[in-house]
Amino acid sequence: MKENVVVNKSIEFALKIITYCELLEDKRKYVIAKQLLKSGTSIGANVHEAQNAESKADFIHKIKIAAKEVDETKYWLILCERSNTYPFDEALKSMINELGLIIYKIISSSKKR
């Protein structure tokens, strides 16, 4: 079976986000930790769900939801990065940007087929 890069990267990102959100909670940053945990793990859930889509349109729809979650996750990470009172992990920024590029490319190439 061929390796599915987007599935693997979305799982890897979700695991890293879980760890980061635990750190935020330790620092009593509960509101953003909760929002970031939801959006950051939802990316992989939607990518995973898209793998069993009922049609091409269903696949594109689910991947587009994952793209929206990427955008929301980027927003929460920007807030953390720019805040003076939040810890920040630069690797998360790199990972979410890479994941976003992959997902946007999937959307683009799926629409062309």
C-alpha positions, 0 to 999 in steps of 0.5 A: 500500500502506498504511503499517504503523505497528507494523512501521516503529516496531519497525524504527526501535526495533531500529536504535536498540537496535543503536546503544545496545548498541554503546555498552554494549559500548564501555563493556564492559557485555557481558552486558546489551548482549547480552540487550538486543540479543536482546530489542530486535531480536526485537520487530520480528522477531516483528511482521514474522513476524506480517504473514504469519501463517497464521491469526488465531490465528497472528497473535495468537500472534506478536504476543503473543511480540512483547509478551513481548519488549517486556516483557523489553526494558523490564526491561533498560532499567530496569536500565540506567536505574537503574544508576549505571555505565551510560549511558542514552538516555531516547528508548529508554524513550519508544520502547519504551513507545509500541511496547508500547502499539501492540502491546497495542492490536493484541492487544486489537483482534485478539481482539475481531474 
